[in-house]
Amino acid sequence: MNATMLRERRQITLPASVCQAAGVKLNDHVEWRFEGGEIRGVKRVAAVPKRLTREQCLEALQRSRLQFTGGFDQLKEETR
């Protein structure tokens, strides 16, 4: 059994073996719920990166069903 202690600010350190088994890594999100007398945590899929590189933006534009006629600089200017 992996026991942990709730700290002053309601923080708990997850045991390494639990993180490894669940595939939880730094900055992953976990959704918590209380059900059937147990606290359960479910790993959530990582969010889209907050800032994309220029190459990632261009690739996303090429895959998009929308048609962009201007260049990257024009699009960047319009979306500011």
N, CA, C and O atoms as a printed pandas DataFrame, in Angstrom:
     atom_number atom_name residue_name chain_id  residue_number  x_coord  y_coord  z_coord
0              1         N          MET        A               1    0.851   -1.186    0.000
1              2        CA          MET        A               1    0.000    0.000    0.000
2              3         C          MET        A               1    0.892    1.242    0.000
3              4         O          MET        A               1    1.916    1.278    0.681
4              5         N          ASN        A               2    0.500    2.241   -0.757
5              6        CA          ASN        A               2    1.230    3.512   -0.828
6              7         C          ASN        A               2    0.449    4.566   -0.053
7              8         O          ASN        A               2   -0.538    5.096   -0.564
8              9         N          ALA        A               3    0.865    4.876    1.150
9             10        CA          ALA        A               3    0.175    5.869    1.968
10            11         C          ALA        A               3    0.892    7.209    1.858
11            12         O          ALA        A               3    2.120    7.268    1.801
12            13         N          THR        A               4    0.106    8.287    1.829
13            14        CA          THR        A               4    0.658    9.640    1.820
14            15         C          THR        A               4   -0.115   10.463    2.840
15            16         O          THR        A               4   -1.137   10.013    3.357
16            17         N          MET        A               5    0.368   11.669    3.131
17            18        CA          MET        A               5   -0.262   12.530    4.119
18            19         C          MET        A               5   -0.708   13.829    3.443
19            20         O          MET        A               5    0.020   14.392    2.625
20            21         N          LEU        A               6   -1.888   14.292    3.784
21            22        CA          LEU        A               6   -2.401   15.565    3.292
22            23         C          LEU        A               6   -1.696   16.684    4.052
23            24         O          LEU        A               6   -1.711   16.717    5.282
24            25         N          ARG        A               7   -1.078   17.602    3.308
25            26        CA          ARG        A               7   -0.347   18.712    3.929
26            27         C          ARG        A               7   -1.264   19.911    4.135
27            28         O          ARG        A               7   -2.431   19.891    3.743
28            29         N          GLU        A               8   -0.728   20.937    4.747
29            30        CA          GLU        A               8   -1.494   22.112    5.164
30            31         C          GLU        A               8   -2.313   22.738    4.028
31            32         O          GLU        A               8   -3.450   23.153    4.254
32            33         N          ARG        A               9   -1.772   22.810    2.844
33            34        CA          ARG        A               9   -2.464   23.454    1.723
34            35         C          ARG        A               9   -3.204   22.427    0.853
35            36         O          ARG        A               9   -3.354   22.628   -0.352
36            37         N          ARG        A              10   -3.668   21.321    1.469
37            38        CA          ARG        A              10   -4.398   20.235    0.796
38            39         C          ARG        A              10   -3.573   19.623   -0.329
39            40         O          ARG        A              10   -4.123   19.252   -1.366
40            41         N          GLN        A              11   -2.269   19.514   -0.138
41            42        CA          GLN        A              11   -1.386   18.920   -1.134
42            43         C          GLN        A              11   -1.000   17.510   -0.722
43            44         O          GLN        A              11   -0.786   17.224    0.456
44            45         N          ILE        A              12   -0.915   16.634   -1.722
45            46        CA          ILE        A              12   -0.502   15.251   -1.522
46            47         C          ILE        A              12    0.557   14.924   -2.559
47            48         O          ILE        A              12    0.417   15.293   -3.726
48            49         N          THR        A              13    1.609   14.241   -2.151
49            50        CA          THR        A              13    2.621   13.770   -3.087
50            51         C          THR        A              13    2.236   12.365   -3.514
51            52         O          THR        A              13    2.075   11.476   -2.678
52            53         N          LEU        A              14    2.089   12.167   -4.809
53            54        CA          LEU        A              14    1.761   10.832   -5.306
54            55         C          LEU        A              14    3.017    9.975   -5.327
55            56         O          LEU        A              14    4.076   10.441   -5.747
56            57         N          PRO        A              15    2.916    8.743   -4.885
57            58        CA          PRO        A              15    4.081    7.859   -4.924
58            59         C          PRO        A              15    4.558    7.648   -6.363
59            60         O          PRO        A              15    3.748    7.613   -7.290
60            61         N          ALA        A              16    5.859    7.510   -6.545
61            62        CA          ALA        A              16    6.441    7.332   -7.875
62            63         C          ALA        A              16    5.832    6.131   -8.595
63            64         O          ALA        A              16    5.594    6.182   -9.801
64            65         N          SER        A              17    5.579    5.049   -7.854
65            66        CA          SER        A              17    5.021    3.846   -8.483
66            67         C          SER        A              17    3.623    4.094   -9.027
67            68         O          SER        A              17    3.253    3.535  -10.060
68            69         N          VAL        A              18    2.835    4.932   -8.340
69            70        CA          VAL        A              18    1.482    5.264   -8.803
70            71         C          VAL        A              18    1.569    6.137  -10.054
71            72         O          VAL        A              18    0.852    5.908  -11.028
72            73         N          CYS        A              19    2.453    7.139  -10.022
73            74        CA          CYS        A              19    2.624    8.017  -11.193
74            75         C          CYS        A              19    3.062    7.214  -12.411
75            76         O          CYS        A              19    2.565    7.417  -13.519
76            77         N          GLN        A              20    3.988    6.312  -12.188
77            78        CA          GLN        A              20    4.498    5.493  -13.290
78            79         C          GLN        A              20    3.399    4.602  -13.859
79            80         O          GLN        A              20    3.248    4.503  -15.076
80            81         N          ALA        A              21    2.636    3.959  -12.987
81            82        CA          ALA        A              21    1.568    3.058  -13.433
82            83         C          ALA        A              21    0.474    3.812  -14.180
83            84         O          ALA        A              21   -0.095    3.293  -15.140
84            85         N          ALA        A              22    0.176    5.047  -13.739
85            86        CA          ALA        A              22   -0.883    5.846  -14.364
86            87         C          ALA        A              22   -0.376    6.655  -15.551
87            88         O          ALA        A              22   -1.172    7.220  -16.301
88            89         N          GLY        A              23    0.950    6.715  -15.729
89            90        CA          GLY        A              23    1.516    7.514  -16.815
90            91         C          GLY        A              23    1.408    9.005  -16.561
91            92         O          GLY        A              23    1.361    9.790  -17.509
92            93         N          VAL        A              24    1.368    9.413  -15.290
93            94        CA          VAL        A              24    1.256   10.823  -14.937
94            95         C          VAL        A              24    2.656   11.427  -14.872
95            96         O          VAL        A              24    3.551   10.907  -14.206
96            97         N          LYS        A              25    2.815   12.547  -15.590
97            98        CA          LYS        A              25    4.104   13.238  -15.636
98            99         C          LYS        A              25    3.929   14.685  -15.181
99           100         O          LYS        A              25    2.809   15.141  -14.955
100          101         N          LEU        A              26    5.030   15.390  -15.049
101          102        CA          LEU        A              26    5.024   16.789  -14.654
102          103         C          LEU        A              26    4.100   17.592  -15.562
103          104         O          LEU        A              26    4.143   17.433  -16.782
104          105         N          ASN        A              27    3.278   18.438  -14.992
105          106        CA          ASN        A              27    2.332   19.328  -15.672
106          107         C          ASN        A              27    1.117   18.611  -16.259
107          108         O          ASN        A              27    0.314   19.250  -16.939
108          109         N          ASP        A              28    0.953   17.312  -16.025
109          110        CA          ASP        A              28   -0.270   16.624  -16.441
110          111         C          ASP        A              28   -1.406   17.053  -15.517
111          112         O          ASP        A              28   -1.170   17.444  -14.374
112          113         N          HIS        A              29   -2.619   16.980  -16.011
113          114        CA          HIS        A              29   -3.796   17.329  -15.222
114          115         C          HIS        A              29   -4.484   16.054  -14.752
115          116         O          HIS        A              29   -4.597   15.080  -15.497
116          117         N          VAL        A              30   -4.940   16.078  -13.510
117          118        CA          VAL        A              30   -5.660   14.944  -12.936
118          119         C          VAL        A              30   -7.002   15.464  -12.435
119          120         O          VAL        A              30   -7.055   16.458  -11.712
120          121         N          GLU        A              31   -8.090   14.790  -12.819
121          122        CA          GLU        A              31   -9.432   15.148  -12.354
122          123         C          GLU        A              31   -9.757   14.262  -11.155
123          124         O          GLU        A              31   -9.609   13.042  -11.222
124          125         N          TRP        A              32  -10.204   14.880  -10.055
125          126        CA          TRP        A              32  -10.474   14.146   -8.819
126          127         C          TRP        A              32  -11.966   14.084   -8.567
127          128         O          TRP        A              32  -12.701   15.017   -8.889
128          129         N          ARG        A              33  -12.416   12.958   -7.978
129          130        CA          ARG        A              33  -13.811   12.835   -7.553
130          131         C          ARG        A              33  -13.884   11.861   -6.378
131          132         O          ARG        A              33  -13.015   11.008   -6.195
132          133         N          PHE        A              34  -14.946   12.014   -5.592
133          134        CA          PHE        A              34  -15.192   11.130   -4.459
134          135         C          PHE        A              34  -16.360   10.243   -4.853
135          136         O          PHE        A              34  -17.449   10.734   -5.147
136          137         N          GLU        A              35  -16.134    8.949   -4.858
137          138        CA          GLU        A              35  -17.174    8.033   -5.308
138          139         C          GLU        A              35  -17.035    6.704   -4.579
139          140         O          GLU        A              35  -15.942    6.144   -4.492
140          141         N          GLY        A              36  -18.135    6.211   -4.065
141          142        CA          GLY        A              36  -18.132    4.928   -3.362
142          143         C          GLY        A              36  -17.199    4.891   -2.171
143          144         O          GLY        A              36  -16.602    3.854   -1.880
144          145         N          GLY        A              37  -17.065    6.027   -1.469
145          146        CA          GLY        A              37  -16.198    6.072   -0.299
146          147         C          GLY        A              37  -14.714    6.170   -0.619
147          148         O          GLY        A              37  -13.877    6.072    0.278
148          149         N          GLU        A              38  -14.378    6.366   -1.909
149          150        CA          GLU        A              38  -12.970    6.455   -2.322
150          151         C          GLU        A              38  -12.712    7.744   -3.089
151          152         O          GLU        A              38  -13.582    8.253   -3.796
152          153         N          ILE        A              39  -11.501    8.259   -2.936
153          154        CA          ILE        A              39  -11.050    9.395   -3.734
154          155         C          ILE        A              39  -10.408    8.809   -4.983
155          156         O          ILE        A              39   -9.496    7.987   -4.891
156          157         N          ARG        A              40  -10.883    9.233   -6.153
157          158        CA          ARG        A              40  -10.351    8.691   -7.406
158          159         C          ARG        A              40   -9.810    9.818   -8.280
159          160         O          ARG        A              40  -10.424   10.877   -8.408
160          161         N          GLY        A              41   -8.659    9.567   -8.870
161          162        CA          GLY        A              41   -8.049   10.531   -9.778
162          163         C          GLY        A              41   -7.944    9.944  -11.173
163          164         O          GLY        A              41   -7.563    8.786  -11.345
164          165         N          VAL        A              42   -8.287   10.755  -12.174
165          166        CA          VAL        A              42   -8.234   10.320  -13.567
166          167         C          VAL        A              42   -7.334   11.278  -14.333
167          168         O          VAL        A              42   -7.547   12.490  -14.321
168          169         N          LYS        A              43   -6.329   10.726  -14.997
169          170        CA          LYS        A              43   -5.415   11.548  -15.797
170          171         C          LYS        A              43   -6.173   12.115  -16.988
171          172         O          LYS        A              43   -6.913   11.395  -17.658
172          173         N          ARG        A              44   -5.993   13.376  -17.246
173          174        CA          ARG        A              44   -6.603   14.049  -18.392
174          175         C          ARG        A              44   -5.555   14.230  -19.476
175          176         O          ARG        A              44   -4.365   14.368  -19.194
176          177         N          VAL        A              45   -6.013   14.228  -20.714
177          178        CA          VAL        A              45   -5.118   14.408  -21.863
178          179         C          VAL        A              45   -4.529   15.805  -21.807
179          180         O          VAL        A              45   -5.226   16.769  -21.492
180          181         N          ALA        A              46   -3.252   15.912  -22.109
181          182        CA          ALA        A              46   -2.558   17.199  -22.072
182          183         C          ALA        A              46   -3.217   18.192  -23.026
183          184         O          ALA        A              46   -3.671   17.825  -24.109
184          185         N          ALA        A              47   -3.259   19.435  -22.611
185          186        CA          ALA        A              47   -3.830   20.499  -23.431
186          187         C          ALA        A              47   -2.878   20.858  -24.569
187          188         O          ALA        A              47   -1.702   20.495  -24.558
188          189         N          VAL        A              48   -3.408   21.569  -25.536
189          190        CA          VAL        A              48   -2.602   22.065  -26.652
190          191         C          VAL        A              48   -1.572   23.037  -26.091
191          192         O          VAL        A              48   -1.892   23.811  -25.189
192          193         N          PRO        A              49   -0.351   23.015  -26.599
193          194        CA          PRO        A              49    0.659   23.956  -26.091
194          195         C          PRO        A              49    0.159   25.392  -26.162
195          196         O          PRO        A              49   -0.556   25.757  -27.095
196          197         N          LYS        A              50    0.532   26.205  -25.181
197          198        CA          LYS        A              50    0.061   27.580  -25.127
198          199         C          LYS        A              50    0.600   28.411  -26.280
199          200         O          LYS        A              50   -0.081   29.317  -26.762
200          201         N          ARG        A              51    1.805   28.114  -26.724
201          202        CA          ARG        A              51    2.401   28.909  -27.796
202          203         C          ARG        A              51    2.988   27.968  -28.832
203          204         O          ARG        A              51    3.831   27.127  -28.523
204          205         N          LEU        A              52    2.528   28.125  -30.071
205          206        CA          LEU        A              52    3.011   27.288  -31.156
206          207         C          LEU        A              52    4.181   27.960  -31.865
207          208         O          LEU        A              52    4.275   29.187  -31.902
208          209         N          THR        A              53    5.050   27.165  -32.412
209          210        CA          THR        A              53    6.145   27.717  -33.205
210          211         C          THR        A              53    5.599   28.147  -34.558
211          212         O          THR        A              53    4.474   27.797  -34.917
212          213         N          ARG        A              54    6.380   28.894  -35.299
213          214        CA          ARG        A              54    5.973   29.323  -36.641
214          215         C          ARG        A              54    5.690   28.106  -37.521
215          216         O          ARG        A              54    4.712   28.089  -38.269
216          217         N          GLU        A              55    6.543   27.095  -37.429
217          218        CA          GLU        A              55    6.361   25.886  -38.245
218          219         C          GLU        A              55    5.067   25.166  -37.885
219          220         O          GLU        A              55    4.356   24.681  -38.765
220          221         N          GLN        A              56    4.760   25.096  -36.582
221          222        CA          GLN        A              56    3.524   24.454  -36.150
222          223         C          GLN        A              56    2.300   25.222  -36.647
223          224         O          GLN        A              56    1.300   24.619  -37.037
224          225         N          CYS        A              57    2.382   26.553  -36.632
225          226        CA          CYS        A              57    1.277   27.381  -37.138
226          227         C          CYS        A              57    1.070   27.146  -38.630
227          228         O          CYS        A              57   -0.062   26.964  -39.079
228          229         N          LEU        A              58    2.145   27.149  -39.391
229          230        CA          LEU        A              58    2.035   26.939  -40.831
230          231         C          LEU        A              58    1.475   25.555  -41.149
231          232         O          LEU        A              58    0.653   25.412  -42.054
232          233         N          GLU        A              59    1.906   24.550  -40.419
233          234        CA          GLU        A              59    1.402   23.193  -40.618
234          235         C          GLU        A              59   -0.097   23.126  -40.306
235          236         O          GLU        A              59   -0.857   22.487  -41.033
236          237         N          ALA        A              60   -0.516   23.787  -39.223
237          238        CA          ALA        A              60   -1.932   23.800  -38.856
238          239         C          ALA        A              60   -2.757   24.515  -39.926
239          240         O          ALA        A              60   -3.872   24.096  -40.238
240          241         N          LEU        A              61   -2.216   25.580  -40.479
241          242        CA          LEU        A              61   -2.921   26.298  -41.544
242          243         C          LEU        A              61   -3.071   25.428  -42.787
243          244         O          LEU        A              61   -4.117   25.459  -43.436
244          245         N          GLN        A              62   -2.062   24.665  -43.121
245          246        CA          GLN        A              62   -2.128   23.792  -44.293
246          247         C          GLN        A              62   -3.156   22.680  -44.101
247          248         O          GLN        A              62   -3.814   22.273  -45.058
248          249         N          ARG        A              63   -3.296   22.186  -42.873
249          250        CA          ARG        A              63   -4.264   21.114  -42.588
250          251         C          ARG        A              63   -5.689   21.639  -42.460
251          252         O          ARG        A              63   -6.645   20.871  -42.566
252          253         N          SER        A              64   -5.835   22.946  -42.232
253          254        CA          SER        A              64   -7.142   23.526  -41.978
254          255         C          SER        A              64   -8.033   23.471  -43.215
255          256         O          SER        A              64   -7.567   23.595  -44.348
256          257         N          ARG        A              65   -9.329   23.283  -42.967
257          258        CA          ARG        A              65  -10.300   23.330  -44.075
258          259         C          ARG        A              65  -10.578   24.770  -44.505
259          260         O          ARG        A              65  -11.106   25.008  -45.592
260          261         N          LEU        A              66  -10.228   25.711  -43.663
261          262        CA          LEU        A              66  -10.403   27.118  -44.008
262          263         C          LEU        A              66   -9.313   27.521  -44.993
263          264         O          LEU        A              66   -8.221   26.952  -44.984
264          265         N          GLN        A              67   -9.602   28.481  -45.822
265          266        CA          GLN        A              67   -8.637   28.927  -46.820
266          267         C          GLN        A              67   -8.055   30.282  -46.410
267          268         O          GLN        A              67   -8.789   31.258  -46.256
268          269         N          PHE        A              68   -6.771   30.332  -46.240
269          270        CA          PHE        A              68   -6.088   31.574  -45.912
270          271         C          PHE        A              68   -5.309   32.022  -47.154
271          272         O          PHE        A              68   -4.503   31.276  -47.710
272          273         N          THR        A              69   -5.577   33.259  -47.567
273          274        CA          THR        A              69   -4.923   33.746  -48.777
274          275         C          THR        A              69   -3.702   34.600  -48.474
275          276         O          THR        A              69   -2.815   34.734  -49.317
276          277         N          GLY        A              70   -3.647   35.183  -47.270
277          278        CA          GLY        A              70   -2.515   36.027  -46.918
278          279         C          GLY        A              70   -1.361   35.201  -46.387
279          280         O          GLY        A              70   -1.476   33.989  -46.209
280          281         N          GLY        A              71   -0.261   35.863  -46.141
281          282        CA          GLY        A              71    0.913   35.195  -45.601
282          283         C          GLY        A              71    0.856   35.103  -44.083
283          284         O          GLY        A              71   -0.074   35.601  -43.448
284          285         N          PHE        A              72    1.849   34.469  -43.528
285          286        CA          PHE        A              72    1.920   34.280  -42.084
286          287         C          PHE        A              72    1.944   35.625  -41.360
287          288         O          PHE        A              72    1.244   35.803  -40.364
288          289         N          ASP        A              73    2.737   36.565  -41.849
289          290        CA          ASP        A              73    2.851   37.865  -41.182
290          291         C          ASP        A              73    1.517   38.601  -41.171
291          292         O          ASP        A              73    1.160   39.238  -40.180
292          293         N          GLN        A              74    0.780   38.511  -42.281
293          294        CA          GLN        A              74   -0.541   39.156  -42.347
294          295         C          GLN        A              74   -1.499   38.499  -41.350
295          296         O          GLN        A              74   -2.227   39.193  -40.641
296          297         N          LEU        A              75   -1.501   37.187  -41.294
297          298        CA          LEU        A              75   -2.367   36.465  -40.376
298          299         C          LEU        A              75   -2.020   36.808  -38.913
299          300         O          LEU        A              75   -2.906   37.012  -38.083
300          301         N          LYS        A              76   -0.732   36.866  -38.627
301          302        CA          LYS        A              76   -0.276   37.196  -37.287
302          303         C          LYS        A              76   -0.759   38.596  -36.895
303          304         O          LYS        A              76   -1.205   38.812  -35.769
304          305         N          GLU        A              77   -0.668   39.523  -37.814
305          306        CA          GLU        A              77   -1.103   40.888  -37.568
306          307         C          GLU        A              77   -2.618   40.970  -37.344
307          308         O          GLU        A              77   -3.081   41.708  -36.475
308          309         N          GLU        A              78   -3.377   40.217  -38.125
309          310        CA          GLU        A              78   -4.848   40.237  -38.019
310          311         C          GLU        A              78   -5.338   39.597  -36.733
311          312         O          GLU        A              78   -6.414   39.944  -36.247
312          313         N          THR        A              79   -4.583   38.683  -36.177
313          314        CA          THR        A              79   -5.051   37.967  -34.985
314          315         C          THR        A              79   -4.515   38.532  -33.685
315          316         O          THR        A              79   -4.720   37.939  -32.626
316          317         N          ARG        A              80   -3.849   39.640  -33.742
317          318        CA          ARG        A              80   -3.351   40.276  -32.503
318          319         C          ARG        A              80   -4.439   41.025  -31.811
319          320         O          ARG        A              80   -4.206   41.621  -30.759
